[in-house]
Amino acid sequence: MIMEGGQDNERTRHYYKIDKIKESVLQSLTRLGEKIVNNLENGVFPEIQLPLRATSNIIYDPNLRQYVLGDKYILRTTKNVKHLRPFAQVIWISSFAKKLIKAGKTSTLRDTYYVAIGEGIDFEDQDESDEAIVELESLLGHPREDLNIFPEERASIYGDLVIEYTVPGFRGKRVDLSSHPDGFAIGPALTTAEFIKCGAEVLFVIEKGAVFARFVEEGADKKYKALLIHTAGQSPRNARKLIRRLNEELNLPVYIFADADPFGVHIASVLIHGSAISAHLRELNIPDAVWAGLYASDIIKYKLPSMKFTEQDAKRLEELKRDPRYQTDPWKRELAVFSKIGRKAELEAFSRYGLEFIVKEFLPERLAELTKR
């Protein structure tokens, strides 16, 4: 798949889109600040209305094909002394984000926390700082990446794809993503890059680093003409954005491989249905992606080494069974199997049959099963 023709026009449109997003964020931040200033000048206690981010307030939007927040809100008002601290925290994050965008700079979640501490902002720990950032996202309707605030990178990609960076300082530089056996970190620069040339026809998304490395070593990228993405657990947002782009722009089918436990099931579901925590955001899910296992039933089918559920596993399983995202098959079916056997297994469990088994035996069998459905 070659995308050289019309590349200059496409690149111009891409830059324009990025610039418009930043402009929109700055306008939203300015309106927020003006509203608070006007309230104070008129003797009115400032307040902000935040969507309730909980599984009890998520509904499926058939047009967007993802779970979004419903109509329940929480009010944070400066009339209430208990609300003053979190209110001030969100306003500081707003001010910091505006400075970042106007200066053309970026910050990590960790950096943001320490800058806040340096300026005397009362964050008890980074978790509290991160929560204020998420609240600002829900208030503005823009992800933290649009605010130039990013998490530490941990996901990576490998395969037959040439990209061209669009970020300042690196614009025009091209990289072949098959040139590094450990894969390339999926950061904001790679997520927003242009796709120049792609020889892949499918995308495998893999939870575990050891299995990602096994796919590379066994040449799964060549045998299946596949791009490989390692999520390192729950997929970071940059990885989700990139996966969605690869699916939509290059029409690559997406198959997700995660451990056979309630947490692995949730990793796959978040990629497909969207996250309850991030349900205030759009286009972070990949609705046409396919959960390819491991399934609970695979533990039985392949006689895989398994472990008993912990108390935490059992609790998580019960939470998933009540979650609206898991009320249809294969989710409902596999959760029932977990309840019956009370055991879990990792992707690496296939190594009992040899290091090559997962790529040479399991992978073609599972893909054949899924394409028949």
N, C-alpha and C positions, 0 to 999 in steps of 0.2 A: 504494500500500500504506500504510494508516494504522493506527497501533498505539496510539491514544489510550485505547481501552477497557481498563479494568483496569490502567491504567498505574501507579497508586499502589501496588497490591499487587505488581506486577512490580518496581517500584523498590525496595520494601522487601526483597523476596527478593534483589535484586541486592546491596544494601548488606549484607545478612546473609551472603551468600556471600563477599564481600570480607573481612568481619570474621572469618569462620571460617578463611579462608586465613591471615590474619595470626596468628591464635591458634595454628594448627597449626605455623606456622614458628617461633614463639616457643617452643612446647613442644619441637620438635625441637632447637633451639639449646640449650635448657636441658638436655635429656637428654645432648647431646654434651658440654657442660661438666661435668655431674655425673659422667659416665663417666670423664673424664680426671682429675677430682679424686679420685674413688674409687680409680682405679688408683694414683695417687701416694700416697695415704694408706695403701694396702695394699702399697706397695713394688713395684708392678708397672709396667713400662715402658708408658706409653700408646701405643696404635697405632690407626690408622684404615685401613679397607679401602675402596679406591676402585675403581669399575668401570673396566675398560680401555676407553678411548674411542678406537677405531680401526676402520677398515673391516673389519679381520679379525675384529672382534667385534660385528658388527651382523647381526641376523636379522630377517626380516619377520614381524610379528605380524598374522595375518589378522583378529583381533578388533579391534585398534586401527587396523588398516589403515595401518601405518607401520613403518619400520625402527626397532628398539630394540636396546639393548645386550644381548649374550649373557651367559654366565656366567663370563667371564674377569675376574679382578680383579688389582689390584696392592696390596701391603701397604706401608704407610708406618709405620714403627715408630721410636720414640725410642731403641731399642737401637742403631740404625745412625746414626753421626755424620752421614753424608751426608743422612739423612732429616730431621734436626732442623730445618734452615732452612725447607724447604717445609712441614713439619708446623706450625711456629710461624706461618708466613704464613697458613695456612688458619684456624688458631685465632684470629688477630687479625681476619681478615675476619669470622669468626663473631661475635666480640665487637662489631665495628663495626656489623654488620647488626642485631644485637639492639638496640643503642642507637638506630639509625635508626627501627626499627619502634616502639619504646616512646615515642620522642619525636614520632612522626608526621611525620618528615622524610624526604627523599630525597637521593640522591647520584648523580652520574654516575660512570662508570668512571674518568674522568680525575680528578674530585674525590677519589674514593676513594684513588687512587694518591698524590695529594699529601697527603692527611690521614695516610696511612701514613708517608710520608717525614717529615712533621712530628712524628710520634710515635716516630721512630727505628726504624721497621720496615725491614728490609733488603730492599727490592725494587730490583733492578738497573734495571728500566725498567717502563713501564706494561704491556707484554706479560706480564711475570711476575706483576704484580698481577692482570691479567685472568685469567690461568691459574688463580691461586689461587681466584678467584671461581667459575670453572667447576668446579673440583674440589669446592668447597663445595656447588654445585648438585647434582653427582652424588652427593655424600654424603647430602644431605638429601632429594633427589627433588623439589626446588622450584627454579623458575627464578630468576635474579637479580632479576627484577622483583618477585617475592614478597618479596625481601630489601630492597626499596626502593632497589635499585641499578640504574640505567638507562644505556644508551648515549646518545651525542649523537644527536639526531633528524635524519634525512635523508630519510625516505620521506614522501610526501604523498598526499592524497586530494581528489578533486573530483567533484561531481555532485549529483543530486537526492536528498539525504538530510538530514533535520533530526535533530540529536543533542542530548541533554541531558546535561550533565556531572554526574558523581556524586562527584567528588573534593571534599574539604573546601575551603571558600572559594569554590567555584564551583557547588556543588550547586544544581540547578534552572535554571541558565543554559542557554539553547538557542541553537544555531548552525545556520544553513543552509549546508551544505558547498558549495553552488554560488555562494556570495556572494563568493568570492575566486578570481580567474582563475589564480593561481599554485598553488592548492590549499592545504589546511590540513596542517600538520605532524602526523604520526602519532606522538604521544607517549603516555605512560601515561594522561593525562587523556582523550584521545580514544579510546584503545583500550578503556577501561573504561566509556565513556559509554553511555547508553541510546539505542536507536534509536526515534525518535518518529514520523517520517513519511518514507516512502521511495517515490519515483516510479520508481526504477530496476528493471530486470528482469534485468540481467546485470552482471557485473563484469569489466573489463579490467585486468589487471595488466601494467605496462609497465616494462621495465628502464631505458630511457633517458629522460633529462629532455627532450631535444629532441623525442622522439616523443610523450611525454606532452603537451607543449605543443602539438604539431601536432594531436593528438586533440581538445584543448580548442578550439583555433582553428577547426578544421573542424567543430565541433559534434557529434563522435562520441557525446557523452553524450546528446544529444537524438535524433539519428538512430537510435541503437540502444537508447535508454533504458538507458544504461550508467553505472555508477560507474567512475571512473578512478583507479587507484592507481599512483604512481610509486615504484619500489623503490630507485632510485639504485644499481644493481648488485645484489649479493646482498641479498635481502630481510631487513631487520632484524626482530628477534623481535616487536616491537610491531606491525609491519605484518603479519606472519604470523598473529598472534593475531587482528587485526582482520579479515583476509581470511577466516579460518576462521569467525569469528562471523557475518560477512555471508553466508557460504555456508550455515551451519547454521541461523541464526535467521531469515534473510530468504529462504532458498532461492534465492539468486542463483547461477546457473552462473558458473564462474570460467574465464577464458581468459588464458593467460600468453604474453606476447610478449617475446622476448629476442634478442640478437644470434645470428647463425649462426656460432658458434665453440664450442670445448669448454667455455669458461667460461660462455657464455650457456646452453648445454644444462644445465650443472650448476645454474645459477640456477633454471631451471624445475623440475628434478628435486628439488631441496631443498624447494621449495614443495609438491610433490606427495607425495614419499616420505619426507621428513624428512632432517635433516642427521646425518651420522655424528658430528660434533663435539657435537651436541645430542641424540644418541640416548638419553641418560639422562633426557630430559624427554618429556612426553606432550602431545598435542594442539597441536603447533606446525605440523603439516602439514595440507594440504587434499587428502585422497585423491581427491576427485571432480573436482579442477581438471584442466584440459586444456591441454597444451602446444600452443600454436597457431603456433609458429615464432618466428623464422625457422628453417627447416630447412636442412640442407646442400643438399638437393635443390632448394630455392628459388633457390639461387645459379644453378643451371643453368636451371631453369624460367623464371625472370624475367630471365635474362641480367644479373644484378646486378654492379655493380663489386665486385671482390673483391681480397683481398690474400693473398699466400703465407703459409702457416703459419710462425710463428717456432719456434725450438727449444723454447720454453716451451709453445706450443700443441701441438706434436707429443707432448711429454712428458705433458701433461695428457690428451690424447686416449687415450694408451696406459693411463693410470691409470683412466680412465672405462671402458674396454673390459674391465678386470679387476674392476670394481666390480659387486657383485650387483644394484644398482639399475638397471643398464643392459642387462640380458640379455634383454629382450623388446622388441618393436616398440611405438612408432616409434623408441625410443632406439637399439636395436641396428642397425636399418636405417639411420638417419641417421649413426651413428658410422661405419658402413661406407662411406657416401658421402664423409664427411670424409677417411677414409683413402685413398680413391681419388683425390679431386681435390686434397687438400692445400691447400685455400684456405678463406678465411673472409670473412664480410660483416657489415656492421652494419645495423641496422634503418633507419638514415638513407639507406642505399643506394637505396631506392625513390625518393628525390628526383631521381634521374636522369630520371624520367618526369614530374616536376612535383611541387610541394609537396603537392598534394591527393591524389596517387595512392594513398598508403598507406591513407587512410581511404575514398576513393571507389571504388577498384578492388580492392586486395589484401584489405582487411578483409571485404567481403561475399563475395568468392570463398572465402576461407579458412573463414569461418563456415559457408558452404553445404557445403563439403567435410566439415567436422567433424560437422555435424548429420546427414549421410547415413550416417556410420559406425555 
